[in-house]
Amino acid sequence: MTSGRNPARMIAGARILLELDESAGPASDRAVVADRIGVSEATVYLVAKRYTESVPRR
């Protein structure tokens, strides 16, 4: 049985990406996103960086 840490990280990552989504308008600053979700600014940066590196360019 797992401790549940990985699912919690996945949920936090999804919430970060939703906060950074610019399809409905400009995204908030990293500090604001980090405060809303309860993570560090570095975590917001790393999640965004990992996402942009994994998405194929058009």
C-alpha positions in Angstrom: 0.0 0.0 0.0 1.3 3.5 -0.8 1.4 6.5 1.6 -0.6 8.7 -0.8 2.2 11.2 -1.4 2.4 10.6 -5.2 -1.3 11.3 -5.7 -1.1 14.4 -3.6 1.8 15.6 -5.8 -0.1 14.8 -8.9 -3.1 16.8 -7.7 -0.9 19.8 -6.7 0.8 19.7 -10.1 -2.6 19.7 -11.8 -3.8 22.6 -9.7 -0.6 24.5 -10.6 -1.1 23.9 -14.3 -4.8 25.0 -14.1 -3.7 28.2 -12.3 -1.1 28.9 -15.0 -3.5 28.2 -17.9 -3.8 31.4 -20.0 -6.6 30.3 -22.3 -9.1 32.4 -20.2 -6.8 35.3 -19.7 -3.4 36.2 -18.2 -2.1 33.9 -15.5 -1.2 35.1 -12.0 2.3 35.5 -10.9 4.2 32.5 -9.6 4.1 33.8 -6.0 0.3 34.2 -6.1 -0.2 30.7 -7.6 2.2 29.2 -5.0 0.3 30.9 -2.1 -3.1 29.7 -3.4 -2.0 26.1 -3.7 0.3 26.0 -0.7 3.6 25.2 -2.4 6.8 27.0 -3.0 7.5 29.3 -5.9 10.2 26.9 -7.0 7.6 24.1 -7.2 5.4 26.2 -9.4 8.5 27.0 -11.6 9.5 23.3 -11.8 6.1 22.0 -12.6 5.6 24.6 -15.4 9.1 23.9 -16.8 8.5 20.1 -16.8 5.2 20.6 -18.5 6.6 22.9 -21.2 9.4 20.5 -21.9 7.0 17.5 -22.3 4.5 19.2 -24.6 5.4 18.9 -28.3 5.9 22.2 -30.1 3.5 23.1 -32.9 
